[in-house]
Amino acid sequence: MSSNTQRPVKAAAVNTHSDALNPALPQSIDATMALLAGADYVAERSLATAVFLSLRMGRPLFLEGEAGVGKTEIAKVLASTLGRRLVRLQCYEGLDIAQAAYEWNYPRQMIEIRLAEAEGAKNREALTQDIFSEKFLIRRPLLQALQPDVAGPPVLLIDELDRTDEPFEAYLLEVLSDFQLTIPELGTIKAEQPPIVILTSNRTREIHDAIKRRCFYHWVDYPDAERELAILRRKAPGVAERLSQEVVAFVQRLRKMDLFKLPGVAETLDWSKALTALDAIALSPQTVNDTLGTLLKYQDDIARVRGTEAERILSEVQAELNAR
């Protein structure tokens, strides 16, 4: 073990003052909404407020909600509009430190040891310090996020945290509290400037309060009809207006049903694009039945909606739109 285990190590410093590559952070909630809208993200004001406070106060933002409501997209939009590098940690069951934070390049270390032995090196302590140096360190997403570049601190996306095991949450506390990682053989690596951190969860299990206390929290809900139509117009401008209205109204009604998996905004967009690929300009019972697999992802849900139920919902939608 190296004798320098308590030595603090700063993340590599680079020039972070390029105004051309690093636009200023938004200075108001309205400016934040405009920033998101610039990348075709239609946010409600409460979400824009949470994003603004996270950026302004330098604290992680924890976004929770059903799949397909636009949580992950927030991180992508911020990276794009602010000109920052996006570092994504996709969570999964069994995720460990070696895949999330760092690991040592053991093959290179072994080569270094063999070369030292061949050269007759006898200073074991010096050799230990050498092989546990940064040149043998493999940086995974969490450690990469502590390394700024020309554009400034990156955007760290910790996606679907609820898929990991609880012990991994405990490991995250140091990163979220102090924006640093402790490597026993090397020391503590601390970011000179904290990254923008976005955590997401689909709430398949509860995330520990210790994580939530270190973050601003926002529940991302399904959009209302007006906002979903605005999203559809921005993200799929080639969809006919009448079809867009019918699709949104149809999906809104599905979300009031007791389905196993309600369709998200992502499914609304996919369905609209699929219908356009079929040259549809309006919904018909046959078209709905033939394309439900694009909108609903479980056979039990499809069986419940297909046929007379789909026809009933469509009739209500069309009657409502015709009455306007």
Secondary structure, DSSP 8 states (H G I E B T S, - for coil): --TTTT-EEE--------TTTS----SSHHHHHHHHHTTT----HHHHHHHHHHHHHT--EEEE-STTSSHHHHHHHHHHHHT--EEEEE--TT--HHHHTEEE-HHHHHHHHHHHHHTT---HHHHHHHHTSGGGEEE-HHHHTTS-BTTBS-EEEEE-GGGS-HHHHHHHHHHHHHSEEEETTTEEEE-SS--EEEEEE--SS---HHHHHTSEEEE-----HHHHHHHHHHH-TTS-HHHHHHHHHHHHHHTTS--SS---HHHHHHHHHHHHHTT-SS--HHHHHHHHHHH--SHHHHHHHTTHHHHHHHHHHHHHHHT-
